[in-house]
Amino acid sequence: MVAFSILSGLSALPLLLSFVQHAHGVSLEVSTEGGNSSSPILYGFMFEDINHSGDGGIYGQALRNNGLQGSNPDLTAWAAVGDATIAVDAENPLTEAIPHTLRLDVKNGASGTVGFTNEGYWGITVDGSEFLNTFWIKGDFSGDITVRLVGNDTGTEYGSTKFSQSSNSSDFTKVSTKIPTTKAPDGAVLYELTVDGGSVGNSSLNFALFELFPQTYKSRSNGLKPQLAQTLEAMKGSFLRFPGGNNLEGASEDLRWKWNQTIGSLEDRPGRPGDWTYYNTDGLGLDEYFYWCEDMGLSPVLGVWAGFALQSGGNTPITGDALKPYIDDVLHELEYVLGDSSTTYGGLRASYGRKEPWPLTMVEIGNEDMLGGGCGSYAERFTAFYDAIHAAYPDLTIIASTDQSSCLPSKLPEGTWVDYHNYNSADNLVKQFSQFDNHDRSVPYFIGEYSCQQDNDWPFLQGSVAEAVYMIGIERNSDLVKMAAYAPLLQLANSTQWTPNLIAFTQSPDAVIKTTSYYVQQMFSANRGDTLREVTSDSAFGPVYWVASNAGNKYFVKLANYGPDPQEINISISGMTSGKLTVLADNDPNAYNSDSQTLVTPSESDVKATNGKFTFTFPAWSVGVLAAS
């Protein structure tokens, strides 16, 4: 097995040639005239909190079970230190939204340090930045508090601070402190808070709503973990669909994602039981999603609840007049997002620090309403939500959650888009290469979720090449297909509900796993033209597939070789003299990157044209991009 990660520059070409045994040939001529416009927002992200991709993932807050949220919380992730015990206390609520707090009970005559630890989300990422730690304390206390970030197995201290603090038993006092750190070699790190046992003495202290943030992406308050945010930024995506996905719907109407419970101060956010086996803190809430879009230059795609819960075996879709409160709720949400600060909900947004409206242009009504018994009522539900939203905000693009005609109104309102999801095997994705070639152009498509799924825990090379073939088919039809997103996006390797995923990670500061599919998405998204160009070929599609575009004087030719034989490629583009060839390949179609190995990464080579013709050998099972100028 050969990893192309070692190749760079012109030195890559001789080794690429060494793979040639019986290379076949494909000649392409790219037109420099005419062409069709390509969607400017074709590639982007679909996000929901699955696989701890939000809490414990891209959301920067590092402590698990930090607010003891929910109706019956336990001490998951917490442990006592010294001659003391800890318990969940319902008698000393912080707020109505945070009704449980952590009680530290110190025994009579206790000596030495006492306190507690939190293990984070299977560890804490300590990256050497300055951490911000906040919490609330209640109880009669005056003395020193020590906070440390310490190796779970080694006892090595990666950060600490000691400060004097006083509190009383009448009210909670908010505490904020900064912790300078040194980078930890792995994620086996605990958060530890201790006091002198004698200063508490046969009494209790209550602590509430801990927050622990490293330096965040773009230094945003309550922001994103930079290691993951920068990995996404490098993909140069164009949009973000949120908050799901299934995690929008909820297991019941009452457990749906409620926008108004994800805004404002964290002490006013109760969280909710997520749809992927764990509780969501909702620290990553509506405004945080929009800041994410703003900081990465992404167009937001807001999903709104449409009267249908996820696990609807016994749940009846809400229809008729009963929909009105939920339609009103969506209109309130949209006023919060889009309204002037003089409006009720726009004013609420402004009071939370965002005076200007958010630049929302796209709203999706529901999620996968063709599944679980939602189809029969979706036409009615979609129409009710559409009519209300369109009347109030006629410039918004409205997206239906399915493209299945049997679930939709007999005539979709003009300008409506449809959402199509495609989880499939590698071979079937390749068979669907021409899926949109002769499709009706009257209704634009959003491919909101797609990836190769065939009992693989990690994206593997053949599957990623198949995704590239499918993406080439999408890009060739990007007058019709406006947006497309691989899904799921992120995965904490310690706690995973769905595989495969685009990007995996652990709490080690450097453990971001870029899969073979990540590299395909990055190569395609970062090399985009605005005009699709006609390509004349001496061969039919298969096993080599291609699409060409340009932006000004720069041309992009994307290629995929879904086969076991190398291919001799000739690409002619009039006036071009040089270019950069990026190739993702391996002899083994089953090669994959994981938390234990990185076998396949892209190579880059400078290439020259002779009379406008580029000639190179394209390896078996490969994806490539020629950027020529």
C-alpha positions in Angstrom: 0.0 0.0 0.0 1.4 3.4 -0.9 0.4 6.6 0.8 0.5 9.6 -1.5 0.9 11.9 1.4 4.7 11.8 0.9 4.5 13.2 -2.6 4.9 16.8 -3.5 5.9 18.9 -6.4 7.4 17.4 -9.6 8.8 14.6 -7.6 5.3 13.1 -7.5 5.1 12.4 -11.2 7.8 9.7 -11.5 6.3 7.8 -8.6 2.8 8.1 -10.1 4.2 6.8 -13.3 5.6 3.7 -11.5 2.0 2.6 -11.0 1.4 2.3 -14.7 1.2 -1.2 -16.0 -1.4 -1.1 -18.8 -2.6 2.5 -18.8 -5.6 3.3 -20.9 -6.2 6.7 -22.5 -8.8 9.5 -22.3 -8.5 12.7 -24.2 -10.5 15.8 -23.2 -10.8 19.1 -24.9 -12.3 21.9 -22.7 -14.1 24.7 -24.5 -13.1 28.3 -23.5 -16.4 29.7 -24.9 -20.0 29.6 -24.0 -21.1 27.4 -21.1 -23.6 27.5 -18.3 -23.5 29.2 -14.9 -22.7 27.0 -12.0 -24.3 27.4 -8.6 -22.1 29.7 -6.5 -23.1 27.8 -3.3 -22.8 24.3 -4.5 -20.7 22.7 -1.7 -21.4 23.2 2.0 -22.2 21.6 5.3 -25.1 19.8 6.9 -24.9 19.9 10.7 -26.8 18.4 13.6 -25.6 17.2 17.0 -24.9 13.6 16.3 -21.8 11.6 17.4 -21.1 14.5 19.9 -20.3 16.7 17.0 -21.7 19.7 18.9 -21.5 19.1 22.6 -18.1 17.6 23.1 -17.2 18.5 19.5 -17.1 21.8 17.6 -18.9 23.7 20.4 -15.9 24.8 22.5 -17.3 24.2 26.0 -15.2 21.3 27.3 -17.0 20.0 30.4 -19.6 17.2 30.2 -22.8 17.3 32.2 -21.8 20.9 33.1 -25.2 22.2 33.9 -26.8 19.0 35.3 -29.6 19.6 32.9 -32.7 17.5 32.4 -35.4 16.3 34.7 -33.3 13.6 36.4 -29.6 14.3 36.1 -26.9 12.1 37.5 -23.2 12.6 38.2 -21.9 11.5 34.9 -18.3 12.8 34.3 -18.1 14.1 37.9 -16.1 12.6 40.8 -15.2 13.8 44.4 -11.7 14.7 45.5 -10.5 14.3 49.1 -12.5 13.9 52.2 -15.8 15.0 50.7 -18.7 13.8 48.7 -20.8 15.3 45.8 -24.4 15.0 45.0 -27.1 16.4 42.6 -29.1 19.0 44.5 -32.6 20.0 43.5 -33.2 22.3 46.5 -30.8 25.1 45.3 -31.7 25.8 41.7 -29.6 28.4 39.8 -32.6 29.4 37.5 -35.8 27.9 36.3 -33.9 26.5 33.3 -31.0 25.1 35.5 -32.9 23.6 38.5 -30.1 21.2 39.6 -26.8 22.1 41.1 -23.7 20.2 42.2 -23.4 20.0 46.0 -20.1 19.5 47.7 -20.5 18.1 51.2 -17.4 18.4 53.4 -17.1 16.1 56.5 -16.5 17.4 60.0 -12.8 17.7 60.6 -11.9 17.4 57.0 -8.4 18.4 56.2 -6.4 18.9 53.0 -7.9 19.7 49.6 -11.5 18.7 48.8 -13.5 19.2 45.7 -14.3 17.5 42.5 -13.2 16.7 39.0 -14.9 16.5 35.6 -13.5 14.2 32.9 -15.0 16.2 30.0 -16.2 14.4 26.9 -13.9 11.4 27.3 -11.1 13.8 28.0 -10.4 17.5 27.6 -8.5 19.1 24.7 -5.7 21.3 26.2 -4.1 23.1 23.3 -1.9 25.6 25.1 -4.2 28.5 24.9 -5.6 30.5 27.8 -8.8 28.9 29.1 -11.8 30.8 30.5 -13.5 29.1 33.4 -16.8 30.3 34.8 -19.2 28.8 37.4 -21.6 29.8 40.1 -21.1 29.2 43.8 -23.5 29.4 46.7 -22.7 28.8 50.4 -20.9 30.5 53.2 -17.3 30.5 52.1 -14.2 32.7 52.1 -10.9 31.3 51.0 -8.9 30.2 48.1 -10.2 28.1 45.2 -7.7 26.2 43.0 -8.6 25.1 39.5 -6.3 22.8 37.5 -6.2 20.9 34.3 -4.3 17.7 35.1 -3.4 14.5 33.4 -5.8 11.8 34.4 -3.2 9.0 34.5 0.0 11.0 35.0 -0.9 13.8 37.4 0.9 16.2 35.1 -0.4 19.7 35.5 -1.2 21.5 32.2 -2.8 24.5 33.7 -3.7 26.0 37.0 -4.9 29.1 38.8 -5.5 29.9 42.4 -7.7 32.8 43.6 -9.5 34.2 46.6 -13.3 34.0 46.6 -16.1 34.6 49.0 -19.8 33.6 48.7 -22.9 33.4 50.9 -25.7 31.0 51.4 -28.4 33.4 50.2 -27.6 33.8 46.5 -25.4 32.3 43.8 -22.2 34.3 43.0 -20.8 34.1 39.5 -17.1 33.4 39.3 -14.9 33.9 36.3 -11.2 33.0 36.0 -8.5 32.5 33.4 -6.2 29.5 33.2 -2.9 29.7 31.3 -2.1 26.2 29.9 0.6 24.2 28.2 -0.3 21.8 25.5 -1.2 18.3 26.6 0.1 15.4 24.5 -3.3 13.7 24.5 -6.9 14.1 25.8 -6.5 12.2 29.1 -7.0 15.4 31.1 -9.3 16.2 34.0 -10.8 19.5 35.2 -10.3 19.8 39.0 -11.7 22.3 41.4 -10.6 22.2 45.1 -10.7 24.2 48.3 -9.2 23.7 51.7 -11.3 21.3 53.6 -10.9 23.2 56.8 -12.3 26.4 55.3 -15.6 24.6 54.6 -15.8 22.5 57.6 -18.9 20.2 58.2 -21.0 22.2 55.7 -21.8 22.3 52.0 -21.2 24.4 49.0 -23.3 24.5 45.8 -21.9 24.9 42.4 -23.8 25.5 39.1 -23.3 25.7 35.4 -19.6 25.3 34.8 -18.1 26.5 31.5 -14.6 25.8 30.4 -13.5 27.3 27.0 -10.1 27.4 25.3 -9.3 30.2 22.9 -12.2 29.8 20.5 -12.4 30.1 16.7 -12.3 33.8 15.7 -12.1 34.5 19.5 -15.9 34.3 19.6 -17.6 34.3 23.0 -19.3 30.9 23.6 -17.7 29.9 20.4 -16.3 27.0 18.4 -13.3 24.7 19.0 -10.6 26.0 16.7 -9.2 22.6 15.7 -12.4 21.5 14.1 -13.6 24.9 12.9 -10.3 25.5 11.0 -10.6 22.0 9.4 -14.0 23.0 8.1 -12.8 26.4 7.1 -10.2 24.8 4.9 -12.9 23.1 2.9 -14.1 26.5 1.7 -17.8 25.6 1.9 -20.6 27.9 1.0 -23.5 27.1 3.3 -24.5 25.6 6.6 -27.8 23.7 7.1 -28.8 23.6 10.8 -30.0 22.5 13.4 -30.8 19.2 11.6 -31.7 16.7 10.4 -33.3 14.4 12.9 -32.2 16.6 15.8 -34.6 19.3 14.6 -37.6 17.0 14.9 -37.4 15.5 18.4 -38.9 12.2 19.6 -42.2 14.0 20.2 -43.7 17.5 19.8 -42.5 18.5 23.2 -39.0 17.3 22.7 -38.5 19.1 19.4 -35.7 21.6 19.0 -37.1 24.9 20.4 -35.3 27.9 19.1 -36.4 30.2 21.9 -34.8 27.9 24.5 -31.4 28.1 22.7 -30.9 31.9 22.9 -29.8 34.3 25.6 -27.7 33.5 28.7 -26.7 29.9 29.2 -28.3 29.9 32.6 -31.6 30.4 30.8 -31.2 27.4 28.4 -32.6 24.2 29.8 -31.3 22.0 27.0 -33.2 18.9 25.7 -32.9 15.2 25.2 -31.3 15.0 21.8 -32.3 12.5 19.2 -28.9 10.7 19.2 -28.9 9.1 22.7 -27.4 12.0 24.7 -28.6 15.3 26.2 -28.0 18.5 24.3 -26.9 21.5 26.3 -28.0 23.9 23.6 -25.0 26.1 24.4 -24.6 25.9 20.6 -27.9 27.6 19.9 -29.6 29.7 17.2 -27.3 32.7 17.5 -24.2 30.6 17.7 -25.1 28.9 14.4 -25.5 32.3 12.7 -22.1 33.5 14.2 -20.6 30.2 12.8 -22.0 31.2 9.4 -20.8 34.7 9.7 -17.3 33.7 10.7 -16.8 31.2 7.9 -18.7 33.2 5.2 -21.4 30.6 4.9 -25.0 31.1 3.8 -27.4 29.9 6.6 -30.0 27.3 5.8 -32.4 27.3 8.7 -34.6 24.2 9.3 -37.9 24.8 11.0 -40.2 22.3 12.8 -43.2 21.4 10.6 -45.6 19.5 12.9 -44.0 16.0 12.7 -41.8 14.3 15.2 -39.0 11.9 14.5 -40.3 8.7 16.2 -43.8 8.9 14.9 -44.8 5.2 15.3 -47.3 6.5 17.8 -47.1 10.2 17.1 -49.7 11.7 14.8 -48.7 14.5 12.6 -50.2 17.8 13.6 -52.6 19.2 11.0 -55.4 21.7 10.4 -56.0 24.5 12.9 -53.7 22.7 15.5 -50.7 23.8 13.4 -51.3 27.5 14.0 -49.3 27.8 17.3 -46.3 26.1 15.6 -46.6 28.3 12.5 -46.7 31.4 14.8 -43.6 30.0 16.6 -41.8 29.9 13.3 -42.9 33.4 12.4 -41.6 34.6 15.8 -38.3 32.8 15.1 -38.0 34.5 11.7 -38.7 37.8 13.3 -36.0 37.1 15.8 -33.6 36.4 12.9 -34.7 38.9 10.3 -36.6 41.6 12.2 -35.5 45.1 12.8 -34.6 45.9 16.4 -37.8 47.8 16.7 -39.8 44.6 16.4 -40.7 42.4 19.4 -38.4 39.5 18.6 -35.8 41.6 16.7 -35.5 43.7 19.8 -35.0 40.5 21.8 -32.1 39.6 19.5 -30.7 43.1 19.9 -30.8 42.8 23.6 -28.6 39.7 23.4 -26.0 41.7 21.5 -26.9 41.4 17.8 -28.5 44.6 16.6 -28.4 43.9 12.9 -30.6 41.1 11.5 -29.0 37.9 10.4 -28.6 37.4 6.6 -31.0 34.5 6.2 -32.2 33.7 2.7 -33.2 30.0 2.9 -35.6 28.1 5.1 -36.3 24.4 5.0 -39.7 23.2 6.2 -39.3 20.0 8.2 -36.9 17.2 7.7 -37.3 14.0 5.7 -41.1 14.2 5.8 -41.3 11.3 3.3 -40.3 8.9 6.2 -42.0 7.5 9.3 -45.6 8.3 8.3 -45.1 12.0 7.5 -45.7 11.8 3.8 -49.5 11.7 3.8 -49.8 15.0 5.7 -46.8 16.9 4.4 -48.5 18.5 1.5 -51.0 20.1 3.9 -48.4 21.0 6.5 -45.9 22.3 3.9 -48.6 24.5 2.3 -49.6 26.0 5.7 -46.1 26.9 6.7 -45.2 28.1 3.2 -48.2 30.4 2.9 -47.4 32.0 6.3 -43.7 32.4 5.8 -44.0 33.6 2.2 -46.6 36.2 3.1 -44.4 37.6 5.8 -41.0 37.2 4.0 -41.6 36.9 0.3 -37.9 37.1 -0.6 -37.0 33.9 1.4 -36.2 30.8 -0.6 -38.4 28.0 0.8 -37.2 24.4 0.6 -39.4 21.3 0.9 -37.9 18.5 2.9 -38.5 15.9 0.2 -38.6 15.6 -3.6 -41.2 12.8 -3.6 -44.2 14.0 -5.5 -46.6 11.9 -3.6 -45.7 13.9 -0.4 -45.8 17.3 -2.0 -48.6 19.6 -3.2 -49.7 18.8 -6.7 -48.2 22.2 -7.8 -45.3 23.5 -5.8 -45.3 27.3 -5.4 -43.0 28.9 -7.9 -39.4 29.3 -6.5 -39.7 26.4 -4.1 -36.7 24.0 -3.9 -36.8 20.4 -2.9 -34.4 18.4 -0.6 -33.2 15.0 -1.8 -31.1 12.6 0.5 -29.0 9.9 -0.9 -27.2 7.3 1.3 -26.0 4.6 -1.0 -23.4 2.0 -1.9 -20.3 2.9 -3.9 -21.5 1.2 -7.1 -25.0 2.7 -6.9 -23.6 6.2 -6.5 -21.6 5.7 -9.7 -24.7 4.3 -11.4 -26.5 7.6 -10.4 -23.8 9.7 -12.1 -26.3 10.9 -14.8 -29.3 11.1 -12.4 -29.9 14.8 -13.1 -28.8 15.0 -16.8 -32.3 15.0 -18.2 -34.2 16.1 -15.2 -37.0 18.6 -15.2 -35.3 22.0 -14.6 -38.4 23.8 -13.2 -37.7 22.9 -9.5 -34.2 23.4 -8.1 -32.6 20.7 -5.9 -30.8 20.8 -2.6 -29.0 17.5 -2.0 -29.1 18.0 1.8 -27.4 14.7 2.8 -25.4 12.1 0.8 -22.5 9.7 1.3 -21.3 6.2 0.6 -22.8 3.8 3.1 -22.0 0.1 2.9 -21.2 -1.3 6.4 -18.0 0.8 6.5 -17.0 2.4 9.8 -14.7 4.9 8.0 -14.9 6.4 4.5 -12.7 4.3 2.3 -11.0 5.1 -1.0 -13.4 3.3 -3.4 -16.4 4.8 -1.7 -14.8 8.3 -1.8 -14.1 7.9 -5.5 -17.7 6.9 -6.0 -18.8 10.1 -4.1 -16.5 12.1 -6.4 -18.2 10.5 -9.5 -21.6 11.4 -8.0 -20.3 15.0 -7.3 -19.1 15.3 -10.8 -22.6 14.4 -12.0 -24.0 17.0 -9.6 -21.6 19.7 -10.7 -22.3 19.1 -14.4 -26.0 19.8 -13.4 -25.4 22.7 -11.0 -27.8 24.9 -12.9 -30.4 22.5 -11.3 -28.7 21.2 -8.2 -28.0 24.4 -6.2 -26.4 22.9 -3.0 -25.1 19.5 -1.8 -23.7 18.4 1.5 -22.0 15.2 2.7 -23.5 13.8 5.9 -22.9 13.3 8.7 -20.2 15.9 9.1 -18.4 15.3 12.5 -17.8 12.3 14.8 -16.2 12.0 18.3 -14.5 8.7 18.0 -15.2 7.9 21.7 -19.0 8.1 21.3 -20.4 7.4 17.8 -24.0 6.7 16.8 -23.6 6.7 13.0 -20.7 5.7 10.7 -19.1 6.7 8.5 -18.6 10.5 8.9 -16.6 13.1 7.1 -14.3 14.2 9.9 -13.5 12.4 13.1 -11.7 13.6 16.2 -10.7 12.8 19.8 -9.9 15.2 22.6 -6.2 15.1 21.8 -5.2 18.5 20.6 -3.9 17.2 17.3 -6.4 14.3 16.7 -8.5 15.6 13.8 -8.9 12.7 11.4 -9.4 13.9 7.8 -11.0 11.0 6.0 -10.6 10.1 2.3 -14.1 11.7 1.7 -12.9 14.9 3.5 -10.2 15.3 1.0 -12.6 14.7 -1.9 -14.9 17.4 -0.6 -12.1 19.8 0.1 -10.6 19.3 -3.4 -13.9 19.9 -5.1 -15.1 22.8 -3.0 -11.8 24.7 -3.0 -11.5 24.5 -6.8 -14.7 26.0 -8.2 -15.5 27.9 -11.3 -18.5 30.0 -11.9 -19.1 28.8 -15.5 -19.4 25.2 -16.6 -17.5 24.4 -19.8 -18.3 21.9 -22.5 -15.9 19.0 -22.7 -15.3 17.0 -25.9 -14.0 13.6 -25.3 -12.8 10.6 -27.4 -14.2 8.3 -24.7 -17.5 7.7 -23.0 -17.8 8.2 -19.2 -16.5 5.3 -17.2 -14.3 4.4 -15.5 -13.1 8.0 -15.9 -15.5 10.8 -15.2 -14.9 14.6 -15.6 -16.3 18.1 -15.4 -14.7 21.4 -16.3 -15.4 25.0 -15.2 -13.6 28.3 -15.1 -13.4 31.5 -13.0 -11.9 34.2 -15.2 -8.6 32.9 -16.6 -8.3 29.9 -14.3 -9.8 26.6 -15.4 -10.6 23.6 -13.2 -11.0 20.0 -14.5 -12.2 17.5 -11.9 -11.6 13.8 -12.5 -12.4 10.5 -11.0 -11.1 7.1 -12.0 -13.5 4.4 -10.6 -11.5 1.4 -11.7 -8.4 -0.8 -11.1 -6.4 0.4 -14.0 -4.3 3.6 -14.5 -5.4 6.0 -17.2 -3.4 8.2 -19.5 -5.1 11.6 -19.5 -4.8 14.3 -22.1 -6.5 17.6 -21.4 -6.5 20.4 -23.9 -7.4 24.0 -22.8 -6.6 26.7 -25.3 -4.2 29.3 -24.0 -3.2 27.4 -20.8 0.5 27.0 -20.0 0.8 25.6 -16.5 -1.2 24.2 -13.7 -1.4 22.3 -10.4 -2.5 18.7 -10.3 -3.9 17.4 -7.0 -4.5 13.7 -6.8 -6.0 11.4 -4.1 -5.1 7.8 -4.8 -3.9 4.4 -3.5 -3.5 1.0 -5.1 -5.9 -0.5 -2.5 -9.5 0.6 -3.0 -10.2 -0.3 0.6 -7.6 2.0 2.1 -8.9 4.4 4.7 -7.9 7.0 7.3 -8.9 6.5 10.9 -8.0 7.3 14.5 -5.2 4.7 14.2 -3.8 5.3 10.7 -3.5 7.9 7.9 -2.9 6.0 4.7 -4.3 8.3 2.0 -3.8 12.0 1.5 -3.6 14.2 -1.6 -0.4 14.8 -3.6 0.2 18.0 -5.5 2.3 18.4 -8.6 3.2 21.3 -10.8 2.4 20.4 -14.4 3.2 22.2 -17.7 1.1 22.3 -20.9 2.5 21.9 -24.4 0.4 23.9 -26.9 -2.4 24.0 -24.3 -2.3 20.2 -23.7 -1.7 18.7 -20.3 -0.6 15.0 -20.3 -0.3 12.8 -17.1 -1.1 9.4 -15.8 -4.1 9.1 -13.5 -3.8 6.2 -11.0 -6.3 3.5 -10.3 -9.0 4.4 -7.8 -8.2 8.1 -7.8 -9.7 11.6 -7.6 -8.0 14.5 -9.2 -8.3 18.2 -9.9 -6.3 20.1 -12.5 -6.2 23.8 -11.8 -4.8 25.4 -15.0 -3.9 28.9 -16.0 
